Amino acid sequence: MSDVATGSAAGSRAPERRTKALLIEDDPNIVDLIRSNLMVRGYETCISPDGSRALELLETESPDIVLLDLMLPGADGFDLCREMRERSNVGIIVVSARGGQQDKVDALNFGADDYMTKPFGIEELLARITATLRRTRPAEPPDTAPLRISAGDLVVDLEARLVTKAGAVVHLTPTEFALLRELAVNRGKLLTHAQLLRRVWGQGYATETEYVRVYVRRLRAKLESAGGPPLILTQPRAGYRFVTD
């Protein structure tokens, strides 16, 4: 059964389409907690309690953010995460009782933008939703940055948010593009794990170094050619730098 909730705080009337969250969760207490807090803040919510209609709701409701439990009746959360990422650039936050480091790495590798372990504080969840939404929406390049950055056959168009390699468009998720943008506009400069986490993911992510490692691997897989020169250089125990000409 799927439920679409469209209520908002009493008396409020948004002039534009409200931000919509898709909550894929089978625990009714958690559903009520998250939905009520999102509704008060003006969000719309749609619910898939068992994962069976999650992909359908992704298509029909066009959510801005997905909150995904990994342990769902009749569905594998990791597979669902992968399928959703293949279909959409929507922000995906995994909210799961599975707290192992490998679970987090696997979820990020399947395309999740963030990972929270239950039990969680609602204010932290709301902050992470805000941070993820910020990455999924266009950001203006710094005034001092060129609008197009080239490295070999790779071209990063910051204004159009478009990446091409040998003339072919490279599909990047919003988080992947945000990380590449930060590296590219600072090409040649060492950016530490903490700097990248703060600038790409936001405040409060300083200890999540695995996020950077996973997403750098994702960028390398999409942007670097087998046997070719690297585009993103690793400085062990320090950080990363984008190549110079």
Beta strands, then each sheet from edge to edge (+ up, - down):
strand 1: 3-5
strand 2: 20-24
strand 3: 44-48
strand 4: 65-68
strand 5: 71-72
strand 6: 75-76
strand 7: 91-96
strand 8: 114-117
strand 9: 148-151
strand 10: 154-157
strand 11: 162-165
strand 12: 168-169
strand 13: 191-192
strand 14: 232-235
strand 15: 239-242
sheet 1: 1+ 3- 2- 4- 7- 8-
sheet 2: 5+ 6-
sheet 3: 9+ 10- 11+ 12-
sheet 4: 13+ 15- 14+
end
